[in-house]
């Protein structure tokens, strides 16, 4: 049995036993749980929305104070389309549909079928799953070149929010869902995050919350070393976060020993340090916690999302600053999910009750007839130590043919070509980049079976091409229906035998028919000829450059 699988079995066994050594329990009124759990989600939304304009604009340097974005009412609503929220809801959905004990293989199938854009370890892990490399190998450094990236760290909030006071359950969820994309420190970063959330329901002292999270990961790991350093540097310099930032920079960015198997600014240790920077130096102030986290730079929307989520959980939704909740649109669905706010809170409560039962806890009623969670106190048992730069053997885990049949989304260029041929017979694809996960979308902006492409790089557009025989005695045009990502645009270029016939911006301003741009390109000058037509998804700024194709049709009359 591979070490990764053994760790998962051990963690699951702990989850099922749920027995405290001395029968000690914690009590959490259900009303208080719901209030704090909701606050944890709102905190994530506030942090990611406020930090979004700063993401990766200050790398290896502190953001100047005068560059801090201004908060405005309703800003939290900008998080409904953020991957900091919707990716972790995929894991909630798997547990909702298949039960708390959903297998890691089913979790991998569900993640493989997700339709949102991904980057870094997430993208590598999902691509591996779609190629048939089943978990835990989907995250193994042999197949995944960015195992220490931040990905599971920014997606692990759910694990603590549904497991108050149950750190071993959060650890076990890391062994299941974190294994889909991260390995070693990358997975520990998420388990640490889940452990902090689990403690935040009972503890307001941020240092104690951090120490509780630290107990959830291997003490010998570099991520644990970073956490210990942050606590020490804070103790040494409790009022000078910039000096602590510099200490962190010197050790965890400039020292190559701490950059092994890391992907530059996406490394979980440096970004995790910035989460802690906000929590520690924010000193319980909501705005300051968020601002310090994103002024540290790097992935400066994810980091304040995590720090704000943990801090807000310690106090509850009812005690949050009014500006955070003012105008919150609770009936809007989170992108790529089945959940609006009420549905999200309901599934979390449902899974929390299931977690409690498996953990050996129970629900009692107090003197007023109000429900109270009674939670056994069980010391956390961290996963086994793994080193991403010196990994253990692979599990040689592959999906069966039956499992692969359940994965509906193409992963490799060859599979993408098949998808293009199926959607648009006769058309071929080349120079398609991997960003935003190109392939078929079951539905996009009200249209079914939409092809999504992405440019190869900042200069090279993705090309759809085919030979068209243009009738000699009819007027022929090429009818196109295309769209764009909510946060991006791109240039549609049409060429015939190398000559540019059309160049048109596809954006929210030009795609006016329910978000779709419809256009016709006249091919009459080529009447009676066979012409090579190219449709190019051309980048124009390298921000959400995906092209969405609903219709490509030659029409003659």
HELIX and SHEET records of a PDB file:
HELIX    1   1 UNK A    3  UNK A   17  1                                  15    
HELIX    2   2 UNK A   30  UNK A   51  1                                  22    
HELIX    3   3 UNK A   52  UNK A   54  5                                   3    
HELIX    4   4 UNK A   65  UNK A   67  5                                   3    
HELIX    5   5 UNK A   75  UNK A   81  5                                   7    
HELIX    6   6 UNK A   83  UNK A   98  1                                  16    
HELIX    7   7 UNK A  104  UNK A  112  1                                   9    
HELIX    8   8 UNK A  120  UNK A  130  1                                  11    
HELIX    9   9 UNK A  137  UNK A  139  5                                   3    
HELIX   10  10 UNK A  151  UNK A  155  1                                   5    
HELIX   11  11 UNK A  157  UNK A  161  1                                   5    
HELIX   12  12 UNK A  167  UNK A  176  1                                  10    
HELIX   13  13 UNK A  178  UNK A  180  5                                   3    
HELIX   14  14 UNK A  185  UNK A  200  1                                  16    
HELIX   15  15 UNK A  206  UNK A  214  1                                   9    
HELIX   16  16 UNK A  222  UNK A  236  1                                  15    
HELIX   17  17 UNK A  241  UNK A  252  1                                  12    
HELIX   18  18 UNK A  256  UNK A  258  5                                   3    
HELIX   19  19 UNK A  264  UNK A  266  5                                   3    
HELIX   20  20 UNK A  268  UNK A  282  1                                  15    
HELIX   21  21 UNK A  286  UNK A  295  1                                  10    
HELIX   22  22 UNK A  302  UNK A  315  1                                  14    
HELIX   23  23 UNK A  317  UNK A  319  5                                   3    
HELIX   24  24 UNK A  322  UNK A  325  1                                   4    
HELIX   25  25 UNK A  341  UNK A  358  1                                  18    
HELIX   26  26 UNK A  401  UNK A  404  1                                   4    
HELIX   27  27 UNK A  413  UNK A  423  1                                  11    
HELIX   28  28 UNK A  524  UNK A  526  5                                   3    
SHEET    1   A 3 UNK A  25  UNK A  29  0                                        
SHEET    2   A 3 UNK A 371  UNK A 376 -1                                        
SHEET    3   A 3 UNK A 362  UNK A 365 -1                                        
SHEET    1   B 5 UNK A 428  UNK A 430  0                                        
SHEET    2   B 5 UNK A 462  UNK A 469 -1                                        
SHEET    3   B 5 UNK A 530  UNK A 538 -1                                        
SHEET    4   B 5 UNK A 490  UNK A 496 -1                                        
SHEET    5   B 5 UNK A 499  UNK A 506 -1                                        
SHEET    1   C 5 UNK A 439  UNK A 444  0                                        
SHEET    2   C 5 UNK A 447  UNK A 453 -1                                        
SHEET    3   C 5 UNK A 547  UNK A 556 -1                                        
SHEET    4   C 5 UNK A 476  UNK A 484 -1                                        
SHEET    5   C 5 UNK A 517  UNK A 522 -1                                        
END                                                                             
